[in-house]
Amino acid sequence: MGFLDGIMGNAAAISTDSLQKEFGPIMVEGESLESAFKVVRDLIVFTNKRLILVDKQGLTGSKVSFQSVPYRSIVRFAKESAGMFDLDAEIKIWVSGSHEPINLEFKKDRSINEIYQLLGKYTLK
């Protein structure tokens, strides 16, 4: 998956080495980047301690929102694959203390299984 997949709304795995400079200042001692996926301009980042959802906003993407979700606060998660007429795939993550899930939407579900497996790996310990 490459540049075109990212533009189309497909999750593309990216190197965590390229994110070290951006995420270094917000990581705690003993935390390391494990996996990352790019969807258009947004990022889904797995560390060994939490899930970080990055929402780049505005025309230039200079306004950035970081949502940090500790794995211990994830109560459940679900995957909905794309269908014949509904081409969007979705992952929903419920966090303790919140009634509404976090929705991650993808135009195709190529990377959705990998993301779902990573959620399982870090939350089902």
LUMDO-117524 format. One record per atom (N, C-alpha, C): residue in three letters; atom name; y negated, z negated, x. Coordinates in pm, 1 decimal. Layout:
BEGIN
ala|CA|Y|Z|X
...
This chain:
BEGIN
met|N|117.3|0.0|83.7
met|CA|0.0|0.0|0.0
met|C|-122.6|0.0|87.4
gly|N|-217.8|76.3|51.2
gly|CA|-334.9|85.1|134.7
gly|C|-463.0|76.2|56.2
phe|N|-564.4|141.2|110.3
phe|CA|-699.1|138.0|56.1
phe|C|-704.4|179.4|-90.4
leu|N|-637.0|288.9|-124.5
leu|CA|-639.5|340.8|-260.4
leu|C|-577.5|242.0|-359.0
asp|N|-469.9|174.5|-319.1
asp|CA|-408.9|74.3|-405.8
asp|C|-505.7|-39.1|-435.8
gly|N|-580.6|-82.5|-335.2
gly|CA|-678.2|-189.7|-354.8
gly|C|-786.3|-150.5|-452.7
ile|N|-834.2|-28.8|-444.0
ile|CA|-937.5|19.5|-535.4
ile|C|-884.5|28.8|-677.9
met|N|-758.5|66.2|-692.6
met|CA|-699.0|84.9|-824.3
met|C|-660.7|-47.3|-889.9
gly|N|-677.3|-159.4|-822.8
gly|CA|-644.4|-289.0|-880.8
gly|C|-504.4|-335.7|-848.8
asn|N|-439.1|-271.2|-753.4
asn|CA|-306.6|-312.9|-711.8
asn|C|-319.4|-413.3|-598.2
ala|N|-233.6|-512.9|-599.2
ala|CA|-236.6|-612.5|-492.2
ala|C|-176.8|-553.0|-366.6
ala|N|-248.7|-562.0|-256.8
ala|CA|-200.5|-511.5|-129.3
ala|C|-194.8|-626.1|-29.9
ala|N|-79.3|-644.3|33.7
ala|CA|-65.3|-748.4|135.7
ala|C|-156.0|-713.7|252.9
ile|N|-223.9|-815.5|306.1
ile|CA|-310.2|-794.3|422.3
ile|C|-276.8|-897.3|529.8
ser|N|-315.1|-867.7|650.6
ser|CA|-287.3|-954.5|764.3
ser|C|-370.8|-1082.5|755.9
thr|N|-307.2|-1195.1|778.4
thr|CA|-380.2|-1322.3|778.6
thr|C|-466.8|-1334.7|903.9
asp|N|-432.9|-1261.4|1009.9
asp|CA|-513.6|-1264.4|1132.3
asp|C|-656.0|-1217.5|1104.8
ser|N|-670.2|-1117.5|1017.2
ser|CA|-802.5|-1063.6|986.1
ser|C|-886.8|-1160.7|903.5
leu|N|-824.5|-1263.9|846.8
leu|CA|-895.9|-1359.1|761.2
leu|C|-929.7|-1490.1|832.8
gln|N|-879.4|-1507.4|952.1
gln|CA|-896.5|-1634.4|1024.6
gln|C|-1043.0|-1675.0|1037.7
lys|N|-1129.8|-1579.8|1070.8
lys|CA|-1272.0|-1610.0|1090.4
lys|C|-1337.7|-1654.5|958.6
glu|N|-1302.7|-1587.7|849.2
glu|CA|-1361.7|-1619.6|718.5
glu|C|-1312.4|-1753.2|663.7
phe|N|-1184.3|-1784.6|683.9
phe|CA|-1126.4|-1904.6|625.1
phe|C|-1123.7|-2024.7|718.5
gly|N|-1137.7|-2004.0|847.8
gly|CA|-1135.7|-2113.9|943.7
gly|C|-1227.0|-2230.2|907.6
pro|N|-1353.8|-2203.3|869.9
pro|CA|-1445.3|-2313.2|839.4
pro|C|-1409.2|-2396.1|715.6
ile|N|-1326.1|-2343.6|624.8
ile|CA|-1294.9|-2420.6|503.4
ile|C|-1155.6|-2482.8|506.6
met|N|-1080.9|-2458.1|613.2
met|CA|-945.9|-2512.6|621.5
met|C|-947.0|-2651.1|684.6
val|N|-851.1|-2733.9|642.4
val|CA|-841.1|-2869.5|694.8
val|C|-747.2|-2871.9|815.2
glu|N|-750.3|-2981.3|886.6
glu|CA|-664.0|-2996.7|1003.2
glu|C|-517.4|-2984.5|962.5
gly|N|-442.4|-2905.5|1036.5
gly|CA|-300.8|-2886.7|1007.4
gly|C|-272.3|-2777.9|904.6
glu|N|-375.9|-2714.8|852.1
glu|CA|-357.3|-2608.7|752.5
glu|C|-354.2|-2473.0|822.6
ser|N|-266.5|-2385.4|775.7
ser|CA|-257.9|-2251.5|834.3
ser|C|-243.8|-2146.7|724.5
leu|N|-295.9|-2028.1|753.2
leu|CA|-283.6|-1916.0|660.5
leu|C|-140.1|-1864.0|666.4
glu|N|-78.2|-1844.1|550.4
glu|CA|60.0|-1798.7|544.5
glu|C|71.1|-1653.4|498.3
ser|N|7.4|-1619.4|386.3
ser|CA|12.5|-1483.9|329.5
ser|C|-116.4|-1457.2|254.3
ala|N|-151.4|-1328.9|241.6
ala|CA|-273.3|-1292.4|169.7
ala|C|-256.5|-1156.0|104.1
phe|N|-322.2|-1141.7|-10.7
phe|CA|-319.3|-1017.7|-87.1
phe|C|-460.2|-984.2|-130.6
lys|N|-492.5|-856.8|-126.6
lys|CA|-624.8|-810.9|-167.1
lys|C|-611.3|-730.2|-295.9
val|N|-697.7|-761.7|-393.6
val|CA|-704.8|-686.8|-519.1
val|C|-849.8|-644.3|-534.1
val|N|-877.9|-516.0|-516.9
val|CA|-1012.7|-459.8|-511.9
val|C|-1088.8|-533.9|-402.5
arg|N|-1183.3|-624.0|-438.0
arg|CA|-1254.8|-701.7|-335.8
arg|C|-1207.5|-845.6|-330.6
asp|N|-1131.7|-888.3|-430.5
asp|CA|-1088.1|-1027.2|-440.1
asp|C|-964.6|-1052.1|-353.7
leu|N|-939.5|-1180.2|-323.9
leu|CA|-826.2|-1218.0|-239.9
leu|C|-743.4|-1327.2|-305.5
ile|N|-613.6|-1323.1|-280.9
ile|CA|-520.7|-1430.0|-317.0
ile|C|-461.9|-1475.0|-183.9
val|N|-490.4|-1599.5|-144.4
val|CA|-451.4|-1646.9|-11.7
val|C|-360.7|-1769.7|-25.2
phe|N|-246.5|-1764.9|41.4
phe|CA|-154.3|-1877.5|45.3
phe|C|-165.8|-1943.3|181.9
thr|N|-193.3|-2073.9|182.8
thr|CA|-186.3|-2150.6|306.1
thr|C|-63.0|-2240.0|294.6
asn|N|-36.0|-2318.3|395.3
asn|CA|76.7|-2410.4|386.2
asn|C|45.7|-2531.1|297.6
lys|N|-79.5|-2544.9|250.7
lys|CA|-118.3|-2660.0|169.3
lys|C|-171.8|-2625.7|29.9
arg|N|-223.5|-2502.5|11.6
arg|CA|-286.8|-2467.7|-115.8
arg|C|-293.5|-2316.5|-136.2
leu|N|-330.9|-2283.1|-257.9
leu|CA|-357.8|-2145.2|-296.1
leu|C|-509.3|-2132.2|-304.6
ile|N|-564.8|-2028.9|-242.4
ile|CA|-709.4|-2006.0|-247.4
ile|C|-733.0|-1871.4|-315.0
leu|N|-811.1|-1873.7|-422.8
leu|CA|-846.1|-1752.5|-496.1
leu|C|-991.3|-1720.4|-464.9
val|N|-1016.1|-1601.8|-413.4
val|CA|-1149.7|-1562.0|-370.2
val|C|-1200.8|-1453.0|-462.7
asp|N|-1316.9|-1479.0|-522.6
asp|CA|-1380.1|-1384.1|-614.8
asp|C|-1511.4|-1338.6|-552.7
lys|N|-1514.9|-1214.5|-507.4
lys|CA|-1637.9|-1158.8|-449.9
lys|C|-1716.1|-1094.2|-563.2
gln|N|-1840.2|-1141.5|-581.8
gln|CA|-1919.3|-1102.0|-697.3
gln|C|-2039.9|-1018.7|-657.3
gly|N|-2096.1|-951.9|-756.3
gly|CA|-2217.5|-875.8|-734.0
gly|C|-2190.3|-739.9|-672.8
leu|N|-2296.0|-662.1|-663.2
leu|CA|-2286.2|-526.3|-610.7
leu|C|-2241.5|-522.6|-465.0
thr|N|-2294.3|-614.4|-386.3
thr|CA|-2263.7|-613.6|-243.3
thr|C|-2147.6|-706.0|-207.1
gly|N|-2106.9|-791.1|-299.6
gly|CA|-2000.2|-885.5|-270.1
gly|C|-2044.7|-998.6|-180.7
ser|N|-2177.5|-1019.0|-171.2
ser|CA|-2227.5|-1124.4|-83.0
ser|C|-2214.2|-1263.3|-147.0
lys|N|-2206.8|-1268.2|-279.5
lys|CA|-2183.0|-1395.7|-347.9
lys|C|-2032.1|-1411.7|-362.4
val|N|-1978.5|-1520.0|-305.8
val|CA|-1834.4|-1539.2|-302.1
val|C|-1798.3|-1675.4|-359.5
ser|N|-1698.5|-1675.0|-448.5
ser|CA|-1647.9|-1797.9|-508.1
ser|C|-1508.4|-1824.9|-453.0
phe|N|-1486.8|-1945.2|-400.6
phe|CA|-1356.3|-1986.5|-349.9
phe|C|-1299.7|-2091.3|-445.7
gln|N|-1184.1|-2064.0|-504.6
gln|CA|-1118.3|-2162.2|-590.9
gln|C|-994.3|-2210.3|-518.8
ser|N|-989.8|-2339.4|-490.8
ser|CA|-880.1|-2399.1|-416.7
ser|C|-787.2|-2471.1|-513.8
val|N|-658.8|-2436.1|-509.7
val|CA|-559.9|-2496.3|-598.7
val|C|-449.2|-2558.0|-512.9
pro|N|-449.0|-2691.7|-500.0
pro|CA|-339.7|-2755.8|-424.9
pro|C|-206.5|-2728.6|-496.2
tyr|N|-102.2|-2699.1|-422.3
tyr|CA|27.0|-2667.3|-482.6
tyr|C|77.9|-2780.0|-571.9
arg|N|48.7|-2904.4|-536.8
arg|CA|98.0|-3017.2|-615.6
arg|C|36.3|-3022.4|-755.6
ser|N|-77.3|-2953.0|-776.2
ser|CA|-141.2|-2955.1|-908.1
ser|C|-95.8|-2839.8|-997.9
ile|N|-14.0|-2747.8|-943.9
ile|CA|38.3|-2638.7|-1026.4
ile|C|154.9|-2692.8|-1108.4
val|N|137.4|-2688.9|-1241.0
val|CA|236.6|-2744.3|-1332.3
val|C|344.1|-2641.1|-1365.1
arg|N|302.3|-2516.9|-1386.9
arg|CA|395.7|-2407.4|-1413.6
arg|C|326.1|-2275.0|-1386.9
phe|N|405.9|-2169.4|-1378.4
phe|CA|349.7|-2035.7|-1358.9
phe|C|441.8|-1934.9|-1425.0
ala|N|384.8|-1821.6|-1462.1
ala|CA|460.7|-1719.4|-1534.5
ala|C|422.0|-1581.1|-1484.1
lys|N|515.3|-1488.1|-1497.5
lys|CA|494.0|-1349.6|-1455.5
lys|C|519.3|-1259.1|-1575.0
glu|N|429.6|-1164.2|-1594.2
glu|CA|447.8|-1063.1|-1698.2
glu|C|437.5|-927.3|-1630.2
ser|N|545.3|-852.7|-1633.3
ser|CA|544.5|-722.6|-1565.7
ser|C|481.0|-616.9|-1654.5
ala|N|443.8|-507.4|-1592.9
ala|CA|384.6|-395.5|-1666.4
ala|C|490.9|-330.3|-1754.2
gly|N|446.3|-279.6|-1869.4
gly|CA|537.7|-211.8|-1960.9
gly|C|505.9|-64.1|-1969.0
met|N|567.1|0.9|-2064.7
met|CA|547.2|144.4|-2079.5
met|C|405.0|177.2|-2123.6
phe|N|351.1|100.6|-2218.9
phe|CA|217.4|128.1|-2270.2
phe|C|112.3|32.4|-2215.3
asp|N|155.4|-85.4|-2175.6
asp|CA|66.0|-182.8|-2114.2
asp|C|91.8|-178.0|-1964.3
leu|N|3.4|-113.9|-1891.6
leu|CA|26.6|-89.1|-1749.5
leu|C|-14.6|-204.6|-1659.3
asp|N|-71.8|-310.8|-1716.7
asp|CA|-115.5|-424.0|-1636.9
asp|C|-2.1|-525.0|-1620.0
ala|N|8.3|-579.8|-1500.3
ala|CA|99.6|-689.8|-1472.2
ala|C|13.5|-814.8|-1454.4
glu|N|72.1|-930.9|-1479.9
glu|CA|-7.7|-1052.6|-1481.1
glu|C|72.0|-1171.2|-1428.5
ile|N|3.8|-1259.6|-1359.2
ile|CA|59.1|-1390.0|-1324.1
ile|C|-35.0|-1493.9|-1383.1
lys|N|23.0|-1592.1|-1451.2
lys|CA|-54.6|-1702.4|-1508.2
lys|C|-12.6|-1829.8|-1437.5
ile|N|-113.0|-1910.3|-1400.2
ile|CA|-88.3|-2035.5|-1329.2
ile|C|-155.5|-2148.5|-1406.6
trp|N|-75.2|-2245.4|-1451.4
trp|CA|-129.6|-2361.2|-1520.0
trp|C|-146.6|-2474.7|-1419.7
val|N|-265.1|-2534.3|-1422.1
val|CA|-299.0|-2641.8|-1330.1
val|C|-316.1|-2770.2|-1411.0
ser|N|-267.6|-2882.6|-1357.1
ser|CA|-279.7|-3009.1|-1428.9
ser|C|-425.5|-3039.3|-1460.3
gly|N|-450.1|-3089.5|-1580.2
gly|CA|-586.0|-3122.9|-1622.7
gly|C|-660.3|-3006.2|-1685.6
ser|N|-597.6|-2889.0|-1695.4
ser|CA|-661.6|-2772.0|-1754.2
ser|C|-569.9|-2712.5|-1859.9
his|N|-625.7|-2682.0|-1975.5
his|CA|-545.6|-2626.1|-2084.5
his|C|-522.3|-2476.4|-2068.3
glu|N|-619.5|-2407.1|-2012.4
glu|CA|-610.8|-2262.5|-1995.5
glu|C|-556.1|-2228.1|-1857.3
pro|N|-468.7|-2128.1|-1849.4
pro|CA|-414.7|-2089.8|-1718.2
pro|C|-514.2|-2006.1|-1638.3
ile|N|-491.7|-2001.3|-1509.5
ile|CA|-562.1|-1907.1|-1421.9
ile|C|-487.1|-1774.8|-1437.2
asn|N|-558.3|-1667.8|-1468.4
asn|CA|-495.8|-1536.5|-1486.4
asn|C|-524.0|-1447.0|-1367.0
leu|N|-419.3|-1392.5|-1310.3
leu|CA|-431.6|-1294.3|-1203.1
leu|C|-376.2|-1163.4|-1257.8
glu|N|-459.8|-1060.6|-1265.5
glu|CA|-417.9|-933.7|-1323.3
glu|C|-406.6|-825.2|-1216.3
phe|N|-306.8|-741.8|-1233.4
phe|CA|-279.9|-632.3|-1141.7
phe|C|-256.4|-505.1|-1222.4
lys|N|-297.7|-392.3|-1168.6
lys|CA|-278.0|-265.2|-1238.2
lys|C|-132.5|-219.4|-1232.3
lys|N|-64.1|-252.6|-1128.4
lys|CA|78.8|-225.2|-1116.9
lys|C|143.0|-351.4|-1064.0
asp|N|273.7|-362.0|-1075.9
asp|CA|336.8|-488.0|-1036.5
asp|C|418.1|-478.1|-908.3
arg|N|373.3|-396.3|-813.3
arg|CA|446.9|-382.6|-686.8
arg|C|453.3|-513.3|-608.6
ser|N|340.3|-580.9|-591.0
ser|CA|336.4|-704.3|-511.7
ser|C|354.3|-829.0|-596.8
ile|N|363.1|-812.6|-727.2
ile|CA|367.4|-929.2|-814.6
ile|C|491.8|-1014.9|-788.3
asn|N|604.6|-953.2|-757.6
asn|CA|726.0|-1030.7|-729.3
asn|C|711.9|-1112.1|-602.0
glu|N|649.1|-1055.5|-500.8
glu|CA|627.3|-1128.2|-375.6
glu|C|534.5|-1247.7|-398.1
ile|N|429.0|-1228.0|-476.0
ile|CA|336.1|-1336.6|-507.2
ile|C|407.3|-1444.1|-589.4
tyr|N|488.5|-1403.6|-683.9
tyr|CA|564.8|-1496.4|-767.7
tyr|C|662.1|-1578.9|-682.0
gln|N|728.9|-1512.5|-586.5
gln|CA|819.6|-1583.3|-496.1
gln|C|745.3|-1684.9|-409.9
leu|N|626.7|-1647.5|-362.3
leu|CA|548.3|-1740.6|-280.5
leu|C|505.3|-1862.3|-362.9
leu|N|467.6|-1841.4|-487.9
leu|CA|434.9|-1955.2|-575.0
leu|C|555.1|-2048.2|-587.2
gly|N|671.8|-1990.6|-605.4
gly|CA|794.1|-2071.2|-612.4
gly|C|821.1|-2145.9|-483.4
lys|N|805.1|-2077.3|-372.9
lys|CA|830.9|-2138.3|-241.6
lys|C|745.5|-2263.0|-219.0
tyr|N|618.5|-2256.3|-256.2
tyr|CA|528.3|-2367.6|-227.2
tyr|C|522.1|-2473.6|-336.3
thr|N|559.0|-2439.6|-459.3
thr|CA|546.8|-2538.0|-566.6
thr|C|679.4|-2605.0|-602.0
leu|N|790.1|-2544.2|-569.1
leu|CA|921.1|-2597.8|-609.9
leu|C|989.0|-2676.5|-498.7
lys|N|911.6|-2739.0|-414.0
lys|CA|967.6|-2819.0|-302.7
lys|C|1022.7|-2949.6|-354.4
